[in-house]
Amino acid sequence: MAHEQMNERQAAAYLNISAPELAKLASRGQIPCRRVTGKFVFSKADLDHWVESRMSGLNGRRLAEIEEGVRAHHGMPHRQLEVWPLIPRRGLAVPLKAKTRDGVIRDLVDLAAGGDLVLVRDKLIEEIRQREDLCSTAIAPGVALPHPRRPLPYDITQSFLVVGLAPSGIPFGADDGSLTRLFFLICCKDERTHLHVLARLARMLDDRRTVEKLIASQSAEKLGELLLASEKAAIAAD
């Protein structure tokens, strides 16, 4: 639910942190919340964006904890593939021909549109652009996770993830100024899977050696093989 509100106990469980730790963050203004009759109240959407903005700096253990909290909140099955089933047939582009940030966004959306997954192409492109203008989804080194700020259920036919690899690298707004080579466009029809997919992907990409292998892929088939193996390894580590 886009406007779901949580009390302190629910928010702590969702983020899989202790209640005292959550209260400390809230009282210091370090997590989005508001006070209602002396109690902290949290918006799930705001918590999702707060976690997302910090995801690149979290280690694998913390990402696994967040995944577990999200999974428990939504009643999702345990140890299930989440990323791989969202990649459509012909949803991997190697190499990606775009040379600019906007070109990457257009090409990835068109890749999904070629599989009849996009209903309103121009609106989806603009939503993803606006999200990048707000804060780049490039996570150094070499990877970006572009997506709309919120799920767009009427612009796509189903949730999907398409992947593009630009071996030479493209400026995509990484904090350290590095070029981005591997792009995961994430588009979900509903709120329940968005953060879970982001956390799972971040875990898969937490190992630099894995990222280097993915970037070195010479074909879509090899990239797909490595992505599936990486997600299975992440599940096995739970």
Stockholm file with secondary structure:
# STOCKHOLM 1.0

chainA/1-238         MAHEQMNERQAAAYLNISAPELAKLASRGQIPCRRVTGKFVFSKADLDHWVESRMSGLNGRRLAEIEEGVRAHHGMPHRQLEVWPLIPRRGLAVPLKAKTRDGVIRDLVDLAAGGDLVLVRDKLIEEIRQREDLCSTAIAPGVALPHPRRPLPYDITQSFLVVGLAPSGIPFGADDGSLTRLFFLICCKDERTHLHVLARLARMLDDRRTVEKLIASQSAEKLGELLLASEKAAIAAD
#=GR chainA/1-238 SS CTTCEECHHHHHHHHTCCHHHHHHHHHTTCSCCEEETTEEEEEHHHHHHHHHHHGGGCCHHHHHHHHHHHHHHHTCCSSCCCSGGGSCTTCEESSCCCCSHHHHHHHHHHHHHTTTCBSCHHHHHHHHHHHHHHSCCEETTTEECCCCSSCCTTTBSSCEEEEEEEEEEEECCCTTCCEEEEEEEEECSSHHHHHHHHHHHHHHTSSHHHHHHHHTCCSHHHHHHHHHHHHHHHHHTC
#=GC SS_cons         CTTCEECHHHHHHHHTCCHHHHHHHHHTTCSCCEEETTEEEEEHHHHHHHHHHHGGGCCHHHHHHHHHHHHHHHTCCSSCCCSGGGSCTTCEESSCCCCSHHHHHHHHHHHHHTTTCBSCHHHHHHHHHHHHHHSCCEETTTEECCCCSSCCTTTBSSCEEEEEEEEEEEECCCTTCCEEEEEEEEECSSHHHHHHHHHHHHHHTSSHHHHHHHHTCCSHHHHHHHHHHHHHHHHHTC
//
